[in-house]
Amino acid sequence: MKKEKQGSSVKPVHLALFCVCAVAIVAAAVTLIILLGGENDQPEPEREVIIVTPATGGRGTVVTQENVEAIQEWLDSPVEDGYYETRMSVEWVFPSSSEPSTTAYVENSTNNNRTVYFDLILKESNELVYSSPFIPVGAILEKFALDAQIPTGVHEAIVTYHLVDDDFLEITSVSVGVNLHILG
C-alpha cells in the first residue's frame, strides 16, 4: 500500500494565495491613505518675496500679508527722479559680433520719468562695445548689433544706464551685469 502525503500539496497553494491577498490588501490600504490626504493635510508654506526699495536703503523688504498693499502701491507708482527701474534680459545672444542679438531686450519702463541711453562695456577689458541711442520712457530696444568685434565665447559685460534730463544731459547712472554669448 502506498503511503499518502498528508496535505503537502495543498498547504503551499493556500499559503501563496494568502500572501498575495495580504500584499494586495496592504497596497490598497496605503494607496487609500495617500489619496485621502495623508500629505495634503499640511498647509503650503508662505513664500517670501524680497523687494528692494529706496526707502530700505537697498536692503530689501520681505513681502508679507501685512505689507503687501503698501509694497504694491509703491511698485505701481512712478519711479522717483534719479532712480531707474530696469526691464531687460541679462543673457544676450549674438550669432556673431556683427549680427543683431536674438535675445537682448532693454525697456525704459513706463514707471520711469527719464529718457536713458546705455553703454555696454566688456568687464575683462573695459572696452566699450556698444552705445545705445536715447531710449524714451516706454520704448523698447532689441535686435541690435554690437559696435565692436568680440571673439566667440561668453563674455561678462556691464550695462551702464545714463538717465538724462530734458536737455539730454546726464543726471545719474546705474549699472547692471549681463552675459554676452557670441556664437560665431
C-alpha positions in Angstrom: 0.0 0.0 0.0 1.2 3.4 -0.9 1.5 5.9 1.9 -0.3 9.2 1.0 1.3 12.5 1.8 -1.0 14.3 4.1 -1.9 17.7 2.5 1.7 18.6 1.5 0.5 19.8 -2.0 -2.4 21.8 -0.6 -0.7 23.9 2.1 1.8 25.8 -0.2 -1.0 26.8 -2.6 -3.1 28.1 0.3 -0.1 29.9 1.8 0.9 31.6 -1.5 -2.7 32.7 -2.1 -2.9 34.1 1.4 0.3 36.0 0.9 -0.8 37.5 -2.4 -4.1 38.6 -0.9 -2.4 40.1 2.2 0.0 42.1 0.0 -2.9 43.3 -2.2 -4.8 44.5 0.9 -1.8 46.3 2.3 -1.1 48.0 -1.0 -4.8 49.1 -1.3 -4.7 50.5 2.3 -1.5 52.5 1.6 -3.0 53.9 -1.7 -6.2 54.9 0.1 -4.2 56.7 2.9 -2.2 58.6 0.4 -5.2 59.5 -1.8 -7.4 60.6 1.1 -5.0 63.2 2.3 -2.1 61.9 4.2 0.2 64.6 2.7 -2.4 67.2 1.9 -3.2 68.0 5.5 -0.1 70.3 5.8 -0.7 73.9 4.7 1.6 75.2 2.0 4.3 77.3 3.5 4.2 81.0 2.8 6.7 82.2 0.2 8.8 85.2 0.8 9.4 87.8 -1.8 12.1 90.4 -1.3 11.6 93.8 -2.9 14.4 96.4 -2.9 13.0 99.9 -2.3 14.8 103.2 -2.0 13.1 103.5 1.4 15.0 100.5 2.7 18.4 101.8 1.6 19.0 98.9 -0.8 18.4 96.2 1.9 15.1 94.9 0.7 11.8 94.3 2.3 10.1 90.9 2.8 6.6 91.0 1.5 4.1 89.7 4.0 0.3 89.8 4.2 0.5 92.9 6.4 2.6 95.0 4.0 1.6 93.6 0.6 -0.7 96.5 -0.2 1.9 99.2 0.6 4.5 97.4 -1.5 2.1 97.0 -4.4 1.2 100.7 -4.2 5.0 101.5 -4.2 5.5 99.2 -7.3 2.7 100.9 -9.2 3.9 104.4 -8.5 6.3 106.2 -10.8 10.0 105.8 -10.0 11.4 108.8 -8.2 13.6 111.1 -10.2 17.2 109.9 -10.0 16.1 106.2 -9.7 15.6 103.8 -12.6 13.5 100.7 -13.0 15.2 98.2 -15.3 13.4 95.8 -17.5 15.8 93.8 -19.5 17.2 90.4 -20.4 20.6 89.5 -18.9 21.7 86.8 -21.3 22.4 88.4 -24.7 23.0 86.0 -27.6 24.6 87.2 -30.8 25.1 84.9 -33.8 28.3 86.8 -34.4 29.6 90.1 -33.1 28.5 91.8 -36.3 24.9 90.4 -36.3 22.0 91.6 -34.2 21.3 89.9 -31.0 18.5 87.4 -30.8 17.8 87.8 -27.1 18.9 91.3 -26.0 16.0 93.2 -24.6 16.0 96.6 -22.9 12.9 98.6 -22.0 12.7 102.0 -20.4 9.7 101.3 -18.2 6.7 103.5 -18.2 7.2 103.8 -14.4 10.4 105.8 -15.1 10.5 109.6 -15.6 13.6 110.0 -17.7 14.9 109.2 -21.1 18.0 106.9 -20.9 20.8 105.6 -23.0 23.3 102.8 -22.1 26.9 101.9 -22.7 27.9 98.2 -22.9 31.4 97.6 -21.6 33.3 94.3 -21.5 34.2 93.5 -17.9 37.6 91.8 -18.8 39.0 94.7 -20.8 36.8 97.8 -20.1 36.3 98.0 -23.9 33.2 99.9 -25.0 31.4 97.5 -27.4 28.0 99.2 -27.8 26.5 102.6 -27.2 22.7 102.8 -27.5 20.6 105.6 -28.9 18.4 107.6 -26.5 15.5 105.4 -25.2 12.4 107.4 -24.3 10.1 106.3 -21.5 8.0 103.3 -22.6 10.3 102.5 -25.6 12.0 99.1 -26.1 15.4 98.4 -27.8 16.1 95.0 -29.1 17.8 93.2 -32.1 20.8 95.5 -32.1 24.3 94.7 -33.3 27.5 95.5 -31.4 29.8 98.3 -32.4 33.0 96.2 -31.9 34.2 92.8 -32.9 34.3 90.4 -30.0 35.8 86.8 -30.1 33.5 83.8 -30.0 32.6 82.8 -26.5 30.8 84.0 -23.3 31.9 87.4 -22.0 30.8 89.2 -18.9 29.8 92.8 -19.6 28.4 95.8 -17.7 25.4 97.8 -19.0 25.6 101.4 -17.6 22.3 103.2 -18.0 22.6 107.0 -18.1 19.5 109.0 -17.1 19.2 112.3 -18.9 17.3 115.5 -18.3 15.1 117.3 -20.9 18.3 118.7 -22.5 19.8 115.2 -22.7 22.4 116.0 -20.1 23.2 113.1 -17.7 21.6 113.3 -14.3 22.8 109.9 -12.9 23.7 106.4 -13.9 23.1 102.8 -12.8 25.0 99.7 -13.9 23.8 96.1 -14.4 25.7 93.0 -15.3 24.9 90.9 -18.4 26.5 87.9 -20.3 27.3 88.2 -24.0 27.2 85.0 -25.9 29.0 85.3 -29.2 28.2 82.2 -31.2 30.5 82.6 -34.2 
